Amino acid sequence: MGKKTDRINQLIEIIRTKNGASIKELASLLDVSEMTIRRDLAVLEKNNIVNNVYGAAIYNPVNKQTQLDSNYELSSAQTTQDSEKRKIGAFAASLIEPKDIVVIDTGSTTEMLAQSIDDNLEATILCYNSNIFNSLKMKENLSLLFSGGRYHPKTQMVESAEGISLITSMRFNKAFVSAAGIHLNLGVTCAYPYEVPTKKAILQSSVQKILLLDSSKFDEVKPAYFADLKDFDTIITDDSLPEEWKQEIERMNIKLYTLS
């Protein structure tokens, strides 16, 4: 079985034996992001294996299915590289200095960044993703801003014209940006068009633009274009990045961190 199938089977077993669990609890038990858990639960809900009751995942005994077989097709969810994302997020968090003014983009890797920020750090952070906000709200030394608007459950993003106005009225030392695809000719892309205006706004309002993405995103193209590779000062990824990409990034004088 694949890693994702194994994880979902673990998820089913935990929910079944505990007679229900919250997303936060499941993410902690399986050492993955809350966004990953939400995607997995969406697959299980679609197939009537679990029910969502007031934010908790409850096993559906009527279904009687306790695991997925190796031939099971996991909906449209892609294999997530949570170990790599966690390392990327932790390293990115180490780049935030005291008194920095930072904006954190929506995404599962940037969620790992938020989780890794030191509890004692004094900084100003703007975000617009509910999972990221929940990871930061208990860090008492942060000055935390959340731009409001329409909530998108698939990405946990909140966006609006007013939120973009707030972003463009501010200036940031560092923008930590996520992407679903990066291509030499077609640029840096994301999955949903509604993400684009906010991503463009944070790039325009920031001194240092830092792109966070695992190596599986290179040579991928998604529907919504928002930037070119040259728009970024720094890229943080994992050490599975192909050599030709390393050479191209070096040629463009972009600082590259590849984490093992």
DRENTORLUM-339991 format. One record per residue (C-alpha): residue in one letter; x, y, z. Coordinates in nm, 4 decimals, m for minus. Each point is the difference from the previous one (the first is absolute). Layout:
BEGIN
{"A"; {X; Y; Z}}
...
END
This chain:
BEGIN
{"M"; {0.0000; 0.0000; 0.0000}}
{"G"; {0.1057; 0.3586; m0.0557}}
{"K"; {0.0844; 0.2415; 0.2772}}
{"K"; {m0.3269; 0.1893; m0.0388}}
{"T"; {m0.2092; m0.3200; 0.0099}}
{"D"; {0.1872; m0.1140; 0.3124}}
{"R"; {m0.0656; 0.3351; 0.1659}}
{"I"; {m0.3695; m0.0036; m0.0839}}
{"N"; {m0.0300; m0.3543; 0.1385}}
{"Q"; {0.1645; 0.1226; 0.3204}}
{"L"; {m0.2495; 0.2852; 0.0017}}
{"I"; {m0.2945; m0.2372; m0.0309}}
{"E"; {0.1334; m0.2176; 0.2840}}
{"I"; {0.0549; 0.2979; 0.2338}}
{"I"; {m0.3470; 0.1411; m0.0658}}
{"R"; {m0.1611; m0.3429; 0.0387}}
{"T"; {0.1752; m0.0940; 0.3259}}
{"K"; {m0.0319; 0.3452; 0.1599}}
{"N"; {m0.3598; 0.0390; m0.1168}}
{"G"; {0.0853; 0.3372; m0.1502}}
{"A"; {0.2826; 0.2560; m0.0005}}
{"S"; {0.0596; 0.3649; m0.0883}}
{"I"; {0.2058; 0.1081; m0.2996}}
{"K"; {0.2621; 0.1515; 0.2307}}
{"E"; {0.0301; m0.3254; 0.1961}}
{"L"; {0.0279; m0.2117; m0.3154}}
{"A"; {0.2670; 0.2287; m0.1475}}
{"S"; {0.2019; m0.0324; 0.3203}}
{"L"; {m0.0359; m0.3792; 0.0177}}
{"L"; {0.1058; m0.0506; m0.3633}}
{"D"; {0.2596; 0.2810; m0.0027}}
{"V"; {m0.1438; 0.1710; m0.3086}}
{"S"; {m0.1615; 0.3380; m0.0625}}
{"E"; {m0.3657; 0.0690; 0.0764}}
{"M"; {m0.0477; 0.0734; m0.3711}}
{"T"; {0.1178; m0.3524; m0.0852}}
{"I"; {m0.2456; m0.1453; 0.2539}}
{"R"; {m0.2827; 0.2067; m0.1508}}
{"R"; {0.0791; m0.1378; m0.3472}}
{"D"; {0.0128; m0.3580; 0.1289}}
{"L"; {m0.3275; 0.0423; 0.1883}}
{"A"; {m0.1636; 0.1419; m0.3131}}
{"V"; {0.0848; m0.3278; m0.1775}}
{"L"; {m0.1405; m0.2050; 0.2883}}
{"E"; {m0.3152; 0.2134; 0.0247}}
{"K"; {m0.0584; m0.0323; m0.3755}}
{"N"; {0.0084; m0.3776; 0.0405}}
{"N"; {m0.2197; m0.0013; 0.3138}}
{"I"; {0.2753; m0.1416; 0.2219}}
{"V"; {m0.0103; 0.2944; 0.2437}}
{"N"; {m0.2436; 0.2789; 0.0810}}
{"N"; {0.0859; 0.3559; 0.1017}}
{"V"; {m0.1961; 0.0906; 0.3124}}
{"Y"; {0.0605; 0.3503; 0.1386}}
{"G"; {0.3623; m0.0014; m0.1145}}
{"A"; {0.0810; m0.3514; 0.1233}}
{"A"; {0.0519; m0.3034; m0.2248}}
{"I"; {m0.2300; m0.2868; 0.1063}}
{"Y"; {0.0239; m0.3546; m0.1362}}
{"N"; {m0.3048; m0.1132; m0.1979}}
{"P"; {m0.0812; m0.3526; 0.1296}}
{"V"; {m0.2551; m0.0559; m0.2757}}
{"N"; {0.2805; m0.0092; m0.2554}}
{"K"; {0.2018; m0.2655; 0.1915}}
{"Q"; {0.3092; 0.0804; m0.2111}}
{"T"; {0.3131; 0.0008; 0.2187}}
{"Q"; {0.2669; 0.0564; m0.2642}}
{"L"; {0.0646; 0.0861; m0.3632}}
{"D"; {0.1507; m0.2648; m0.2243}}
{"S"; {0.3086; 0.0594; m0.2130}}
{"N"; {m0.2097; 0.0572; m0.3151}}
{"Y"; {m0.2074; 0.2758; 0.1577}}
{"E"; {0.0145; 0.3297; m0.1910}}
{"L"; {0.0449; 0.2873; 0.2428}}
{"S"; {m0.2336; 0.2518; m0.1636}}
{"S"; {0.1838; 0.3009; m0.1438}}
{"A"; {0.2289; 0.0463; 0.2984}}
{"Q"; {0.3671; m0.0165; m0.0951}}
{"T"; {0.2794; m0.1647; 0.1958}}
{"T"; {0.1170; 0.2482; 0.2577}}
{"Q"; {0.3635; 0.0146; 0.1067}}
{"D"; {m0.0597; 0.0902; 0.3609}}
{"S"; {0.3487; m0.0845; 0.1244}}
{"E"; {0.1567; 0.2307; m0.2584}}
{"K"; {m0.2587; 0.2714; 0.0621}}
{"R"; {0.0635; m0.0141; 0.3738}}
{"K"; {0.3758; 0.0478; m0.0529}}
{"I"; {m0.0584; 0.2845; m0.2448}}
{"G"; {m0.2411; 0.1685; 0.2405}}
{"A"; {0.2354; m0.0341; 0.2973}}
{"F"; {0.2925; 0.1465; m0.1939}}
{"A"; {m0.2126; 0.2877; m0.1306}}
{"A"; {m0.1110; 0.0774; 0.3566}}
{"S"; {0.3658; 0.0323; 0.1011}}
{"L"; {0.0360; 0.2887; m0.2488}}
{"I"; {m0.2498; 0.2169; 0.1890}}
{"E"; {0.1871; 0.2413; 0.2243}}
{"P"; {m0.1240; 0.1964; 0.3040}}
{"K"; {m0.1988; 0.3094; m0.1004}}
{"D"; {m0.0493; m0.1245; m0.3574}}
{"I"; {m0.3226; 0.0904; m0.1805}}
{"V"; {m0.1025; m0.3138; m0.1873}}
{"V"; {m0.2829; m0.1218; m0.2232}}
{"I"; {m0.0724; m0.3729; m0.0291}}
{"D"; {m0.1812; m0.1316; m0.3071}}
{"T"; {m0.2617; m0.2745; 0.0016}}
{"G"; {0.1251; m0.3590; m0.0475}}
{"S"; {0.0891; m0.3249; 0.1754}}
{"T"; {0.3749; 0.0784; 0.0032}}
{"T"; {m0.0554; 0.3502; 0.1361}}
{"E"; {m0.2235; m0.1598; 0.2635}}
{"M"; {0.3051; m0.2018; 0.1080}}
{"L"; {0.1917; 0.3289; 0.0172}}
{"A"; {m0.2612; 0.1482; 0.2337}}
{"Q"; {0.0106; m0.3049; 0.2248}}
{"S"; {0.3813; 0.0286; 0.0248}}
{"I"; {0.0199; 0.3647; 0.1088}}
{"D"; {0.1562; 0.0363; 0.3430}}
{"D"; {m0.2559; 0.0691; 0.2725}}
{"N"; {0.2170; 0.2841; 0.1353}}
{"L"; {0.0583; 0.1785; m0.3303}}
{"E"; {m0.1008; 0.3664; m0.0112}}
{"A"; {m0.1111; 0.0875; m0.3512}}
{"T"; {m0.2949; 0.1319; m0.1998}}
{"I"; {m0.1682; m0.2587; m0.2220}}
{"L"; {m0.2888; 0.0358; m0.2430}}
{"C"; {m0.1738; m0.3134; m0.1266}}
{"Y"; {m0.3240; m0.0945; m0.1764}}
{"N"; {m0.0308; m0.3744; 0.0547}}
{"S"; {m0.2032; m0.1385; 0.2905}}
{"N"; {0.2395; m0.2872; 0.0763}}
{"I"; {0.2956; 0.2379; 0.0044}}
{"F"; {m0.1900; 0.2433; 0.2217}}
{"N"; {m0.0854; m0.2813; 0.2417}}
{"S"; {0.3682; m0.1005; 0.0140}}
{"L"; {0.1054; 0.3554; 0.0839}}
{"K"; {m0.2746; 0.1332; 0.2257}}
{"M"; {0.1396; m0.1520; 0.3205}}
{"K"; {0.3483; 0.1483; m0.0531}}
{"E"; {m0.0438; 0.2955; 0.2330}}
{"N"; {0.3019; 0.2044; m0.1115}}
{"L"; {m0.1211; 0.0288; m0.3588}}
{"S"; {m0.1914; 0.2978; m0.1298}}
{"L"; {m0.2428; m0.1948; m0.2192}}
{"L"; {m0.2148; 0.1377; m0.2822}}
{"F"; {m0.2630; m0.1988; m0.1885}}
{"S"; {m0.1497; 0.1408; m0.3194}}
{"G"; {m0.3652; m0.0961; m0.0251}}
{"G"; {m0.2357; m0.0860; m0.2822}}
{"R"; {m0.1467; m0.3029; m0.1703}}
{"Y"; {0.1032; m0.3367; 0.1448}}
{"H"; {0.1118; m0.2775; m0.2384}}
{"P"; {m0.0188; m0.3388; 0.1806}}
{"K"; {0.2168; m0.1907; m0.2496}}
{"T"; {0.3017; 0.2191; 0.0692}}
{"Q"; {m0.1018; 0.1569; 0.3340}}
{"M"; {0.0697; 0.3373; m0.1654}}
{"V"; {m0.1957; 0.3182; 0.0764}}
{"E"; {0.0128; 0.2699; m0.2674}}
{"S"; {m0.1705; 0.3251; m0.0945}}
{"A"; {0.0615; 0.3362; m0.1647}}
{"E"; {0.0196; 0.1507; 0.3484}}
{"G"; {0.2629; m0.2554; 0.1010}}
{"I"; {0.2081; 0.0878; m0.3053}}
{"S"; {m0.0341; 0.3707; 0.0858}}
{"L"; {0.1367; m0.0737; 0.3480}}
{"I"; {0.2964; m0.1858; m0.1506}}
{"T"; {0.0807; 0.2727; m0.2536}}
{"S"; {m0.0180; 0.2648; 0.2742}}
{"M"; {0.2768; m0.1795; 0.1922}}
{"R"; {0.3657; m0.0840; m0.0644}}
{"F"; {0.1681; m0.3246; 0.1024}}
{"N"; {0.3615; m0.1064; 0.0543}}
{"K"; {m0.0744; m0.3512; m0.1210}}
{"A"; {m0.2777; m0.1730; m0.1951}}
{"F"; {m0.0154; m0.3787; 0.0264}}
{"V"; {m0.1814; m0.1192; m0.3119}}
{"S"; {m0.1289; m0.3436; m0.0987}}
{"A"; {m0.0638; m0.1385; m0.3491}}
{"A"; {m0.1560; m0.3106; m0.1528}}
{"G"; {0.2180; 0.0059; m0.3107}}
{"I"; {0.3140; 0.1555; m0.1438}}
{"H"; {0.1057; m0.0134; m0.3653}}
{"L"; {0.2908; 0.1690; m0.1782}}
{"N"; {m0.2134; 0.1351; m0.2839}}
{"L"; {m0.3434; 0.0307; 0.1601}}
{"G"; {0.0977; 0.1385; 0.3377}}
{"V"; {m0.1269; m0.0568; 0.3526}}
{"T"; {m0.3590; m0.1196; 0.0328}}
{"C"; {m0.2650; m0.0899; 0.2552}}
{"A"; {m0.3126; m0.2136; m0.0074}}
{"Y"; {m0.2770; 0.2605; 0.0257}}
{"P"; {m0.0458; 0.3391; m0.1713}}
{"Y"; {m0.1315; 0.1571; 0.3218}}
{"E"; {0.3508; m0.0382; 0.1512}}
{"V"; {0.1676; 0.2161; m0.2650}}
{"P"; {m0.0864; 0.3603; 0.1033}}
{"T"; {0.1112; m0.0575; 0.3591}}
{"K"; {0.3238; m0.1719; m0.1039}}
{"K"; {0.0809; 0.2850; m0.2379}}
{"A"; {m0.0742; 0.2541; 0.2749}}
{"I"; {0.2391; m0.1571; 0.2505}}
{"L"; {0.2767; m0.0168; m0.2617}}
{"Q"; {m0.0463; 0.3678; m0.0837}}
{"S"; {0.0044; 0.0996; 0.3681}}
{"S"; {0.3065; m0.1945; 0.1183}}
{"V"; {0.3740; 0.0594; m0.0011}}
{"Q"; {0.1061; m0.3662; 0.0020}}
{"K"; {m0.2086; m0.2554; m0.1892}}
{"I"; {0.0576; m0.3573; 0.1161}}
{"L"; {m0.1560; m0.2906; m0.1902}}
{"L"; {m0.0700; m0.3211; 0.1951}}
{"L"; {m0.0784; m0.3191; m0.1912}}
{"D"; {0.1064; m0.3628; m0.0052}}
{"S"; {0.1816; m0.1427; m0.3007}}
{"S"; {m0.3113; m0.1763; m0.1365}}
{"K"; {m0.1363; 0.3423; m0.1031}}
{"F"; {0.2814; 0.0687; m0.2498}}
{"D"; {m0.0986; m0.0453; m0.3667}}
{"E"; {m0.3658; 0.0062; 0.1084}}
{"V"; {m0.2489; 0.2455; m0.1492}}
{"K"; {m0.3265; 0.0939; 0.1754}}
{"P"; {m0.2852; 0.2120; m0.1377}}
{"A"; {0.0680; 0.3346; 0.1692}}
{"Y"; {0.3201; 0.1942; m0.0811}}
{"F"; {0.1175; 0.2583; 0.2549}}
{"A"; {0.3785; 0.0561; m0.0352}}
{"D"; {0.3204; m0.0729; m0.1876}}
{"L"; {0.2954; m0.1778; 0.1546}}
{"K"; {0.2057; 0.3198; m0.0203}}
{"D"; {m0.2469; 0.1711; 0.2362}}
{"F"; {0.1454; m0.1952; 0.2940}}
{"D"; {0.3185; 0.0636; 0.1966}}
{"T"; {0.0111; m0.3362; 0.1768}}
{"I"; {m0.1312; m0.3535; m0.0595}}
{"I"; {m0.0196; m0.2633; 0.2742}}
{"T"; {m0.0612; m0.3593; m0.1093}}
{"D"; {0.1249; m0.3550; 0.0660}}
{"D"; {0.3124; m0.1713; m0.1295}}
{"S"; {m0.1849; m0.2013; m0.2659}}
{"L"; {0.0042; 0.3062; m0.2250}}
{"P"; {0.1382; m0.0968; m0.3451}}
{"E"; {0.3482; 0.1295; m0.0829}}
{"E"; {m0.1211; 0.1958; m0.3032}}
{"W"; {m0.2310; 0.1998; 0.2260}}
{"K"; {0.2830; 0.0720; 0.2426}}
{"Q"; {0.2096; 0.1321; m0.2874}}
{"E"; {m0.2816; 0.2175; m0.1349}}
{"I"; {m0.0739; 0.1498; 0.3421}}
{"E"; {0.3705; 0.0726; 0.0515}}
{"R"; {0.0173; 0.1605; m0.3447}}
{"M"; {m0.2828; 0.2346; 0.1024}}
{"N"; {0.1867; 0.0994; 0.3195}}
{"I"; {m0.2793; m0.1277; 0.2219}}
{"K"; {0.1115; m0.1299; 0.3386}}
{"L"; {m0.0836; m0.3703; 0.0224}}
{"Y"; {m0.0312; m0.2191; 0.3095}}
{"T"; {m0.0424; m0.3749; m0.0541}}
{"L"; {m0.0756; m0.1882; 0.3210}}
{"S"; {0.0791; m0.3641; 0.0684}}
END
